[in-house]
Amino acid sequence: MTADPVITRQAPTPTQLPAAVRASLSPSRAADFKTCPLLYRFRSIDRLPERTTVEQARGTLVHAVLERLFDLPSAGRTPEAAGDLVAPQWDRLVTEQPELSGIFEGDDPAAVTQFLTSAAALLEGYFTVEDPRRLEPAERESLISAVVDDELLIRGYLDRLDVAPDGALRVVDYKTGGAPREAFEARALFQLKFYALVLWRTRGVVPKVLRLLYLKDAEVCDYAPDAEELVRFERTVVALWRAIEQATANQDFRPRPSRLCDWCSHQALCPTFGGTPPPFPEQVAAADPLRDARSRPATPGADE
């Protein structure tokens, strides 16, 4: 698919939002609640810190390289060019997010070299499933948003949006995480349906293809939504938000054990593992419609 040069769409500013909008929800936080209400509480209400892992940082780096790859002329988008971007992009990320440098034990140059090599290996998987020389993405790392149910702002970042000459949309998401496929493929599709709903509500076009690119396995998963499905999905999102509101009012966020518990940073506070959650905040911060944007890196098995 080809399109005009990249366009970064920003979320509406507070003055552009309808007065009735009082809350926001991203696919990550919606999926958190759907997967485990207690995880949602820890991240969105308690705001507990989570240490960045090597897997998360590697996903961040690979996404950055793939975004910059399309800045090059089409003929120059080669595996060698992508490999040449790895180290400079890592340096940029560490400068912008100094906490990323803390993922390695001590100051071990060999660990950094191994990390960069592993990121380059994932990029080789990308070139196995796509030829970027034949693509001109319409948007990359684009923030999109829409209002549903008159008062809920749903928003998220697209890794890539391709637009065909006939206007057909293809949403592309890069996956680098190492969680077992059966544990998070449904979550990944939930994320893409979230984006499809936003695009449909804001542009009047149902994406023709939702594409997951699994770089580690060099596999492609395509899904074709339709309008009826997105109507049902919108009801699901609104129902999730109402359930979140009720759980907040009742201060009742229960754990839901699953295989994804293996990647959770909060086991020590989870009753499933013998822990005790912290006291519920006396005052939960008022919902900020522009607060719930995605923040990279994402938890393995979540957005990556």
N, C-alpha and C positions, 0 to 999 in steps of 0.2 A: 504494500500500500504506500502511496505517496501523498504528500500534502504540502501546505505552505510551511515556511520555517517555524521553528519551535516558538510556542507562545506559552508563557506562564500565566495562568489565570489565578488571581488572588481571591481569597474569601471576601465576602461583603464586609465593609466596615460597619461598626455599630450603627451609624446613622443610616445605613442602607437596609438594615434589618427591619422587618415589620415589628411594630410595637408589641405585638402579642408574643413574639419569640422570647422564651424564658429559659431555654436549656439547649444544650448541644450534645451530640453523640457521634463518636467516630466508630469506624468498624472495629478497631482494636478494643475499645472499651465495651462496645456492644457484645463482641465475641467473648470478652472476659466474663461478663455477667452470664452469658449463655453457657459458658464452659464451667464456671465456678463463681457463684455470687460472692463468696468470701474474697476471692482474688480481686474482683471488681472493687470491693470495699478497701482492701489494702492499697490498691493503686490509686483509686479516684477519690476516696474519702480520707483515709489515713495518710495518703501520700507517702508511703514508706519507700525509702531509697532501695534501689536494686543495683547491685554492682554489675558493670558491663563485663560480659564474658568474651572469650576469644572468638566464639562462634558469632556473637552479635557484632563485634567489631569487624570481623571478616565480611559479614553481610553488608555492613555499612560501606566498607571499602569497595566491594564489588559493585554495589549500586552506584557509587560515585564514579567509578571508572566507566561503567556503561553509559552513564549520563554524559560524561565528557567525550566519550568515543564519538558520539553523533555531532560534536562540534567540528570534527575533522571533515575534510572533503570526502565524498563517498568512496572514492578510489583508495583513500588512505585508511579506511576502517578495517584494518587487518589484525590478525592475532598478534603480530609483532608490535603493532602500534598500541594495542590494548595492554600488552605486557609492559611497554615503556611508560604507560600511565600509572602503573600500580604504585611505585615508590613515591612519585611526586604527589599523587592523591593522598597517600597515607601521611606524608609530611603535612599536607594542607589540613587534613582532618585533625591531626594531633595538635596543630597550632590553634585551630578553632575550638577543639574539645580536648583540652590537656588531660582530662581524666582517662582518655583512651590509652595513654602511655602506661597506665597502671595495670593493664591486663597481663603484663609479663612479670614473672617473678624476678625481682632485681633488675639490674641493667644488663641484660643478656643479649648481645648483638646476634648470637646464633638463633635465639628464639624469634627475634624480629625477622631475620632472614627466612626462617622456616615459615613464619606467618605470611610473609609476602609471597613466598613460593606457593603456599596453599591457595591464596587468593588468585594467583595466576592460573592455577590448575582449574579453578571454577570457571574462569574466563574461557579456557579451552573448551569446556562443556558448552558454553554459550555459542561458540562458533560452530559447534557440531549441529546445533538445532536451528541456527539462523545465520543469514548472510547480511550483515548490516550495510553492506555496499548497495543493496537493493532496496533499502528502506529510507524514508525521510519522515520521521515521526512528526506529528502535528504538535504534540506537547510532551514534555518530560518533567518528572518531579513536579507535577501540577496540582495545586490545591483547588479542589472543587467543592461546592456546597449547594444545598437546596433546603427549603423549608417544607416539612411535611406535617400534617395534622395541625396546621396553622401556628403551632407554637414550638415545634422541635426543629432545630437546625441540625441537619446531618451533613457531615463533611469528611473529607479524607484526601490523601495524596495518591495520585496515579503515578506508578513508575513510568508508564509510557502510554500514549494514546496515538494510534494510527488512524488516519482517515483516508479512505479510498476516493478516487475521483468522483464516484457516484454518491459520496457522502456517507457511506457505510463506516461504522466505527468498530475498532478493535481495541479492547483494553488489554494491555500486556503487563503482567506482574512477574518479576524475577524472584525465584525462591532459592535460597542458599542454606536454609536451616537443616539440621540433622535429625529432627524428630521423626519417629516412624511414620511413614506415609499414611497409614490407616488412622493415625491419631490426629492428623491435622488437615487432611485434604478437604474435608467438609468445611473446616474453618476457613481455609483459603478461598473456597468457592463462596462462602458467606461474605467474605471481604469483597470479592469481585462483584457479587450481586449488589452489594451496598453501593459501589461505584456506578454500576449500571443504572440503579434507581436514580442516583443524583443526575447522571447524564440525561436520562429520559425526562425527568421533571424539569430540567433547565434548558434542554436543547430540543426536546420533542422527538428524539431519536432513540430507539432501543438498540444498544450495541449488537452488532451481528455476531461478534465472537468475544468471549472472555477467555483469555489465554494465560495459562500458567506455564512458565518456563522453569523447569527443574534443572539447574545448572550442574549440580553434583552428579545427577544421574543421566544428564543429557536427554531429558524427556520433555515432551510437550503434552499438555492437557488442555483441550479446547472444550468450551461449553457455550451453547447458543441459547440465550434466554429469550423469552417472548413477553409481550405486554401483560398478558394475564398472569404470568408468573411473577412479574414485578409488582403487580397490584397486590398479590398475596404476600409478597416479601415486604412491601411497605407496611401492611397490617402487622406482620411479624415484628418489624422494627419498632413500630409505635407501641405494640403490646410489651415488648422488652423494656422500653422506656417507662411505661406505666408500672411495670413490675419493679423497676429500679426505684421509682418514686415511692412505691408502697414499702419496699424493703427499707428504704431510708427512713420513712416515717415511723416504721416499726422497729428500727435498729436491728433488723433481722437479716443478716447475710450468712447463709450457711455454706459450709464447704461441700463440694461435689467431687469426690475422689475420681481420678481417671489416670490414664498413663501419662498425661501431661504434668501430673504432680512431680514427676522426676525432674522437671526443668524449673520448678517453682522456687523462687528465692525466699519464700516465707514459711517454709515447713516448720521452723521453730515456733511460730505463732499459730499454727493451725491445729485445731482439735484432732484432726485425723492422725496427726503425728505426735499427739500428746501435749501440744502447746496450748497457750491461751492467748487469744487476740487482745490487743490493748483496749483500754476503755474506749467506748464509742465517744467521739468528740461531742462535747456539750453543745457546740454550735457548728453545724455543717455549713461550710462557706456557701454563700448564695451562688446559684448556678450562673456561670459566665458563658453566654452563648458562643464566645470566641475562644474558650479555654481548651477545648478538648481536641486539639489538633494532634496529628501523629507526631511522635518524637522518635527518631531513630537513635540507636539501634533497637530493634524489636526483639521480643523474647522468642527463642527458637520454638517452632511449632505454633507461633502466633502469626505475625505478619511476614516472617521470613521463612 
